[in-house]
Amino acid sequence: MDTQLKQKQVYDYVVVGGGTAGSIVAARLAEDLNINVCLVEAEPTDDGNAEVLALRIWLHLLGTELDYDYAIEKQLRGNSLIRHSRGRVLGGCSSHNSCIAFRAPDYDMDCWEQAGCEGWSARGTKKYFDKVFEQVYIEKAAAIHPLSAAFLEAAQQAGFDRVSFNRDGGLLEGVGIFHLNAKDGIRQSSSQAYIHAALKPAKNLTVLTNTVVNKILLDEHATAYAVEAHGMVIVARREIVLSCGTFDTPKLLLLSGIGSGEQLRAMGITVHVELAGVGEHLIDHPEGVINWEAKQAVSGETTQYWEVGLFAKVLPDAPIPDLMFHFGLVPFDWNTLPLGYPTATHGFAMTPNIPRAKSEGVVRLRSANPKDAPLIDFRYFTDAEGYDEKIMLEGVKLARRIAGQSAFKPWIKKELAPGIEVQDDEELSEYARRTANTVYHPAGTCRMGDLREPLTVVDAQLRVKGIHRLRVADASIFPTMVSVNPCMTCMMIGEKCADLLKGL
Ligand SMILES: Cc1cc2nc3c(=O)[nH]c(=O)nc-3n(C[C@H](O)[C@H](O)[C@H](O)COP(=O)(O)OP(=O)(O)OC[C@H]3O[C@@H](n4cnc5c(N)ncnc54)[C@H](O)[C@@H]3O)c2cc1C
């Protein structure tokens, strides 16, 4: 369609994707009343939607119309049936996640700076984590379920220290209660903590919901000047920020002719800027599961069913814990049931995950049609050293060791999956890989880094390589994975991006 015929709107800044990071970029920019900002979100508002806001029932949102629920490509060594959940509502994944709130450990942030991202070290990002933790209410001492308390005690019987999470600086081995970005059971998503509060006073912030952006428009000097969203051209006088998340930011770049020339030509898309890294370097926290049936009823009196967790070192020389557990008050049977493992009405799960997994995958276009979901291939458990498989196997064994402690005696009826008869390392590993899930932390597909590296997509100012006035702010910029749940890190990216745009 001729862009001249379309409805045109003009703002100083256009932020595409009102999710975890994007909402914060827009809200912070709009604090300057001399500029106007448009936040363009593909999906509906979360405001007043009790289903979204009530944290306890977050699991019920998965697979509904409020979830992109992406399928993944067939996995050679992992589970091909994994569905990758993504929040389909204002606030993005922060509007449907389990609100476990972690600052990224210093070690992880220093790795970002070492990866060519100047200003993103622990020191450089502390101010922005602080801003997030000031703006977003964090529940630090939620009462926990007696079964979660049994896990804490059993882990201590197995030799782990009881620790407080989010201490300054480091990430310790040990077991503890999660902090939650929630208040009185209501999630404190980016939209709740930043947008709805900002909208009332800020007449200079426009939030367009139910508006899918399909293309970024570039002029002949590779300057991004507008985006196209059904029937509309939204012009940015100053800059455009993409915050559509790890799957949809690379998809939008590729649909706009920004990416690998070879891939784009194969899809019949005109190449505007060759940028080989778009969609490469897909990283995640792969997660295994062991389920038990409980001897007694497990009540539903819980904050969000996953209240406590553990960090451990599998490899003695690991600089930071290389294994994490979530403990769940339900059997997490989504990936075990389809393979025929039994489940139970009352039970629980331990889900060991790999904080710094080494396998890398890709995101590609499935076609040139914006309506098609992106092609997502994680290539789980394919790293050459077999590191991911080793950590996962040790995680499954450790879970059994903890379950074997006396604190669990009143609770355990039997192991449901894989079942106690599975003892051999090879069989355990096969089970763990085939029933693996994700902790829903995909990242890295528009990697930030040194512009001399061929696969870098954005520089340390978040500017897209080879394009003027276009930045990315979301989980896709992660140069390396953080060892903890990443939502607060995405919020930190939103805070820092706003300052970078302001030239601070
Ligand atoms: C089920 C689940 C549970 C999780 N639990 C936790 C947890 O407890 N703690 C934690 O730290 N992390 C958790 N995470 C991970 C964390 O929530 C995400 O890593 C983080 O929120 C991602 O933020 P983002 O800004 O990259 O993307 P998102 O928050 O996904 O934002 C992307 C936004 O862009 C919009 N969008 C996409 N395409 C377009 C388009 N073309 N045009 C306009 N808008 C578009 C989307 O609708 C969405 O609103 C969880 C994730 C999931 C899915």
The ligand as a MOL file (V3000), in Angstrom:
LIG
                    3D

  0  0  0     0  0            999 V3000
M  V30 BEGIN CTAB
M  V30 COUNTS 53 58 0 0 0
M  V30 BEGIN ATOM
M  V30 1 C 5.7850 -17.9670 31.6590 0
M  V30 2 C 6.9660 -17.1320 32.0060 0
M  V30 3 C 7.4220 -17.0590 33.3220 0
M  V30 4 C 8.5400 -16.2860 33.6370 0
M  V30 5 N 8.8820 -16.1250 34.9460 0
M  V30 6 C 9.8520 -15.2390 35.2740 0
M  V30 7 C 10.1150 -14.9160 36.6360 0
M  V30 8 O 9.4230 -15.3800 37.5580 0
M  V30 9 N 11.1400 -14.0610 36.9020 0
M  V30 10 C 11.9150 -13.5290 35.9020 0
M  V30 11 O 12.8600 -12.8060 36.2250 0
M  V30 12 N 11.6720 -13.8060 34.6080 0
M  V30 13 C 10.6340 -14.6030 34.2610 0
M  V30 14 N 10.3370 -14.8290 32.9570 0
M  V30 15 C 11.1690 -14.1810 31.9200 0
M  V30 16 C 10.8980 -12.6920 31.7770 0
M  V30 17 O 9.5450 -12.4030 32.0320 0
M  V30 18 C 11.3050 -12.2450 30.3630 0
M  V30 19 O 12.6560 -12.5750 30.1470 0
M  V30 20 C 11.1460 -10.7380 30.1530 0
M  V30 21 O 9.9130 -10.3060 30.6470 0
M  V30 22 C 11.2700 -10.4050 28.6640 0
M  V30 23 O 11.1160 -9.0230 28.4940 0
M  V30 24 P 11.2590 -8.3440 27.0610 0
M  V30 25 O 11.1510 -6.8740 27.2700 0
M  V30 26 O 12.4450 -8.8780 26.3710 0
M  V30 27 O 10.0090 -8.8630 26.1930 0
M  V30 28 P 8.4490 -8.9010 26.4860 0
M  V30 29 O 8.1420 -8.5910 27.8900 0
M  V30 30 O 7.9520 -10.2010 25.9390 0
M  V30 31 O 7.8580 -7.7080 25.6070 0
M  V30 32 C 7.6530 -7.7720 24.2150 0
M  V30 33 C 6.4070 -6.9660 23.8960 0
M  V30 34 O 6.3820 -6.6560 22.5050 0
M  V30 35 C 5.0700 -6.8480 22.0110 0
M  V30 36 N 5.2190 -7.0800 20.5660 0
M  V30 37 C 5.7630 -8.1640 19.9620 0
M  V30 38 N 5.7550 -7.9970 18.6290 0
M  V30 39 C 5.2200 -6.7750 18.3870 0
M  V30 40 C 4.9640 -6.0340 17.1990 0
M  V30 41 N 5.2660 -6.5160 15.9920 0
M  V30 42 N 4.3800 -4.8080 17.3070 0
M  V30 43 C 4.0650 -4.2800 18.5320 0
M  V30 44 N 4.3040 -4.9620 19.6950 0
M  V30 45 C 4.8760 -6.1810 19.6130 0
M  V30 46 C 4.5650 -8.0320 22.8100 0
M  V30 47 O 3.1550 -8.1500 22.7710 0
M  V30 48 C 5.1130 -7.7210 24.2010 0
M  V30 49 O 4.2460 -6.8850 24.9200 0
M  V30 50 C 9.2320 -15.5950 32.6080 0
M  V30 51 C 8.7710 -15.6600 31.2990 0
M  V30 52 C 7.6400 -16.3890 30.9930 0
M  V30 53 C 7.1590 -16.4300 29.5750 0
M  V30 END ATOM
M  V30 BEGIN BOND
M  V30 1 1 1 2
M  V30 2 1 2 3
M  V30 3 2 2 52
M  V30 4 2 3 4
M  V30 5 1 4 5
M  V30 6 1 4 50
M  V30 7 2 5 6
M  V30 8 1 6 7
M  V30 9 1 6 13
M  V30 10 2 7 8
M  V30 11 1 7 9
M  V30 12 1 9 10
M  V30 13 2 10 11
M  V30 14 1 10 12
M  V30 15 2 12 13
M  V30 16 1 13 14
M  V30 17 1 14 15
M  V30 18 1 14 50
M  V30 19 1 15 16
M  V30 20 1 16 17
M  V30 21 1 16 18
M  V30 22 1 18 19
M  V30 23 1 18 20
M  V30 24 1 20 21
M  V30 25 1 20 22
M  V30 26 1 22 23
M  V30 27 1 23 24
M  V30 28 2 24 25
M  V30 29 1 24 26
M  V30 30 1 24 27
M  V30 31 1 27 28
M  V30 32 2 28 29
M  V30 33 1 28 30
M  V30 34 1 28 31
M  V30 35 1 31 32
M  V30 36 1 32 33
M  V30 37 1 33 34
M  V30 38 1 33 48
M  V30 39 1 34 35
M  V30 40 1 35 36
M  V30 41 1 35 46
M  V30 42 1 36 37
M  V30 43 1 36 45
M  V30 44 2 37 38
M  V30 45 1 38 39
M  V30 46 1 39 40
M  V30 47 2 39 45
M  V30 48 1 40 41
M  V30 49 2 40 42
M  V30 50 1 42 43
M  V30 51 2 43 44
M  V30 52 1 44 45
M  V30 53 1 46 47
M  V30 54 1 46 48
M  V30 55 1 48 49
M  V30 56 2 50 51
M  V30 57 1 51 52
M  V30 58 1 52 53
M  V30 END BOND
M  V30 END CTAB
M  END
